[in-house]
């Protein structure tokens, strides 16, 4: 009970999000002292947990996916709208770096000859001396002096630490009241940005460049109005992020163009000149050494939360999967395709009573069309629930072989089972 109180975040208001119209924003809204955290309803979240702050950070990290480069940026932009996109992960980085290393100090010295300052004897003795009457004289005394630019970066760093703590210090149980900074205005902001950019242009040290880039993100994201105490960071829809995380975990095909079913238009107004239509594009593809291909469609639908069959993928989604399978089976030549299989992946919370399980992956059945004979592997769309908490925690890892092997083996197993049920 005591540890729960210590861990509790003041003025914190969690909001599970259904994903419906007007209830799809995922992220943070901070106004004054009130912190509003919006998370997908299928994301396991407990504000009394000892790991509550890490659970918040993990979910917020996924939002950066919406602003990373994409081969189809228009698709990402149409699906998600990022607010406050520059600064949040830099706030977190700056605070963690501060906790580990303290305030930035003059790490680089500037050396001058025959000026006032602290003598650097090692460098001085490395210069050419004069020998006179058996005395060794160094005519060029090298001294280390304070670098004015470096000193300015000290001020910038201190200001960025303070502002980062002001925005998200509650994630680390920190207050910025102990940090004193100089007044901030449009002129100072311009100076800070120019100073950081100048240092970036001449710095090749990786660690320093990382720090400077985060400081720049924080400064660029700061409003010159000191009274502005509202902060928003999030996306209007989590659908695209879920799709990208699933692809990161399971997909092993990076160039998807060869797997995209294609069509074209030939219009009278263009003298029937052929013009390409926009391709269909599968979400995720797994290609195995034995020539088997698995087409995955990430569906950020509510079935894993509600159990309501009306929240399952509709016929148009089923039809698209079958089209993908047929196209890849017949027309893809870059891979020696032997068998093609289909699957939907929907989010759920494995610890919630509706579908309580010890497994991150739970099979719920398959979809089929009524215009095919369902004898081919890709004509059935096997459907799984995947624990969203697990996805959020692991999507950025480098090795997902266990998840992939588990999914592939289950698809193959249930495909044989389904054939028996259908008598095909």
Secondary structure, DSSP 8 states (H G I E B T S, - for coil): -HHHHHH--TTEEEEEE--BTTB--EEEEEETTEEEEEEETTS---TTSTTHHHHHHHHHHHHGGGGS--TTHHHHHHH--EESTTTHHHHHHHHHHHHHH-S----S-EEEESSSSEE-HHHHTTS--EEETTEEE-SS-EEEE--HHHHHHHHHHHHHHHHHHHHHGGGGT---TT-------HHHHHHHHHHHHHHHHH---HHHHHHHHHHHHHHHH--S-TT--EEEEEES-SHHHHHHHHHHHH---S-GGGGS---EEE-GGGTT-EEE------SEEEE-TTSEEEEEEEE--SHHHH--GGGS--HHHHHHHHHHHHHHHHH--SS---EEEEEEEEEE-TTSGGG--S-SEEEEEEEE-SSS---SGGGEEEEEEEEHHHHHHHTT-S--HHHHHHHHHHHHHHHHHHHHHHT-
